[in-house]
């Protein structure tokens, strides 16, 4: 439910305020699994990658990120 609420909000925020555009999203499969790897230019990479795709995605992260008091609950 949180994903469905935050994704459209972030799309509008990043699109309007920062002019973020997505290129090549049509190259990802519409169904089934795939791996999309990021080179991590910033901490916004996971958010921006999620906004560019038309389907709900899941993220993989190292375990130490979940021990962080600020982001561990997320």
Residue pairs with C-beta under 8 A, 6 or more apart in sequence:
3 56
7 50
7 51
10 47
10 51
11 51
14 20
14 47
14 48
14 51
15 21
20 48
20 51
22 51
22 52
25 52
25 53
25 54
28 34
28 36
28 53
28 55
30 54
30 55
31 55
36 49
36 53
36 57
38 45
38 46
38 49
39 45
46 59
49 57
50 57
50 59
65 71
65 72
66 72
